[in-house]
Amino acid sequence: MDISIIVVSYNTKELLLGCLASIFETIKGISFEVWVVDNNSTDGTVEAVREQYPDINTIKNRENVGFAAANNQALRQMNGQYALLLNTDTVLTNGAVKGLYDFMEGTPEAGMACGQLLNRDGSRQNSIANFPTLPTLFCNETVLRILMPERFPSKRMEYISPLKVDSCIGACLMVRKEAVDDVGFFDEQYFFFFEETDWAYRMKLGGWPAYFVPTAKIFHAQGKAVGNSLDSRIMFYRSRYVFLKKWHPHSYPLFYAVIFLRLLVNTFLSFMGLLFTLGLKDSIKKRFITYVKLIIWHLLGCQERATT
């Protein structure tokens, strides 16, 4: 078996069915199996998958165990030489998976690889992630990408050849089973966000670098799978703190202070925007309220969930 495709779902039935359709429509000349791991959806996801794709392997969890733990369930049972992890809000283009597969076959040191994520209109999304450092946390990453494009590659640049990177956005991620056997599965401390960053960091330490393959194109409805609620923002902050505490335990207080300071600055800027628009701009008002609730969450000791 060449590839084991793993898709974790949670109440995104229609997105998932579109993703699965693109798998069978676009992958040619490669042997593959598909695993759908459902985190206790209530929208009939598993029933729809089993009806339309009876040969797909399905795992139905009794609770939402998170992205890392759900992927691990399939990774432990996979039969492929590679795992291809897909978000439900992705749609593959012709040749995308074959391109990633061919690259991995020709680059035996590569631990993982990702393609170019696209918006629905064909414009590029950021598909590459840098490991968190003080410069990336203190400065706006957009500025860093403009000032130091070689160190901080982004969608602003047109790439033709594969590029070694820190980490990959996990919406479409091909991983070598040999590398997984070497460094282990996802760290299940991460419920959602940063699990692939942690994985890439461990692989880099183990001599399995990550690569970006720009010719592999994947449409990605960014944010549709996880949403943009306050809880998802808190989940992001919490996962980032897990990563920093794990890999930078001695400097963690400094990292935390920088993140909290930046949050205070963003809150102040949103407040000024609220004043200048006389509170009439709903988007600014919503952003300000979210920042205030994030500050409260920090002051309460970064508890597990927010009260919305």
Helices and strands as residue ranges (DSSP letters): E 3-9, H 13-26, E 32-38, H 45-52, E 57-60, H 67-75, E 82-86, E 90-92, H 96-106, E 112-118, E 128-129, H 134-138, H 141-147, E 163-165, E 167-168, E 172-176, H 177-183, H 195-205, E 210-220, H 230-247, H 252-276, H 282-299
